[in-house]
Amino acid sequence: MRLVNLAAKVEQLDAAAQLLGSLPGIELTTIHQLGAEERFAELALGDTRLNLFERALHDTARPQPSPPGWLHVSYEVDDLAATLADKGWQEALVWGPETISGSFGRRRIAFLEPLPGICVELMEELGDA
C-alpha cells in the first residue's frame, strides 16, 4: 500500500486550483476529466499530490454531502478485491468498489471509513481503457 494523494472538496474548482497553483511550492499539474461530467484538479506539493473536487464520489452513500474541506487520503493497492476481503476493511466500506475512468486512465476504487470522519480511498490502477 502506498500513499497516492490527498483530496479536498472546494466550492469552485477553477478558482481554487488557480489560487493554490499560484502559491510558492505548489504547482497545478492538470485538470482531469472524470467520466463525462466531472472534473478534478491535480496539484503537486513536492512529491505529494493534492486533488481538488467540487463533489465527492462517496457523497451518494452519505445522508448529507461532505462539506468543503478535507475529503480523504488515497492509497494504491496491488489487488483491491484481496484487500477488501479483509474483515476490517469490509466493515469500514462506505462506497464501492467501482471502476472509474477519465483522462487519468482506469481505476477500481472504494471508499472506507475506519474511524468516524476519517475517509480512506483504496485504488487499484487498471491502466488505459
N, C-alpha and C positions, 0 to 999 in steps of 0.2 A: 504494500500500500504506500503510495507516495502523494504528497500534497500537490495539487494541481493549481488551485486558485481559491481566492476568497470572493464572495459575491455580496452585492448590496443592491437594495431597491431604491430607486430615485423617482422623483415625480416627473422630471423632464430629462430624458436620456441625452439628447443632443447638447443641452445647456450644461448638464453635469459633466459629460465627457469633455467638453471644451474647457470648462473651468479647471477640472482636475488635470487634464492634459497640458495645461499652461503652467502648472506649478513645477518648480525645480525638482528634478529627480523622478518625475512621473511622465511617462510617455503614452499617448494614445496610440495604440498599435493598429487597431482596426475596429470597424463596426461590423459585426457578424449578422447575417440573416439567419433566423431560426425558424425553419418551416416557411410557410407562405406569408405570414403576417407579423411575426415577432422579430425584434432585433435586440442585440445587446452589444455593449461597448466593452472592448478588452483594453485594459491599461497595464503598463509594465511599471512596477516599482522595484527596480533592480531585477532580481531573479524571481520575484513574486508577481503573480498576475492578479488583477482585480477586475472582475466582471460586473458591469452595471446593468440592471434590468429595470423596466418600468412595471413589470408584472412577474410575480414568482410562479413558476410552473406548479409548485406544490400548493398554491392558494386554493385550487379547486378541491383539495382534500381537507380544507380547514373551514371552520364555521365563519370566520372573518378573514378577509385578505390581510396579508402581512403589511404592517406599516412601513413607510420608508425607513431605511437603516440597514444594519447587517442582516443578511438572509441566511447564508450557510457557508460552510467550508467544504471544498470539493477534494476528494481523494480518488485517484485512479487505482483500480484493482485489475489483476490479470483475468479473473473469471468472476463476473458479478453473480451468476447463479450459485457458484460454490460458496462465495462469501455470504450470500443471503441464506444459505442453507443452515448457517449457524443460528441456533435458537435465540441468542441475544440480539442479533441483527433483525431476525424475523419479528420479534416482539416490538422493536422500535420503528418498524416500517410505517411510513406516513403516506407515501405516494410511489407508484410504480411497482415493479420495473417497467419502463417504457423505452422504446427506441426512438431517438430524436435524430434529425438530420438538418443540415444547413451548410453555410459556407465553410464551416469548420470540419465537415465530414459527418460521420455517423457514430453515435454513441448509444450504449444501453445504460440507462441511469435509474437510480432510485434515491428517494429522499427518506431519511431516517431521523428520529428524534430520540436519542438515547436518554436524554435528560430534558425536562421541560424548558423550552426556549432555546435549546441547542440543536440546530439543524445541521445534518451532515449529508452531503451528496456523495454517493459512490457511483463511479462510472467505469465502464469498460469501453475502450476505443474499438470501434468496428471497422475503421478505415472508410474510404470513399465508397459511395453507392455504385 
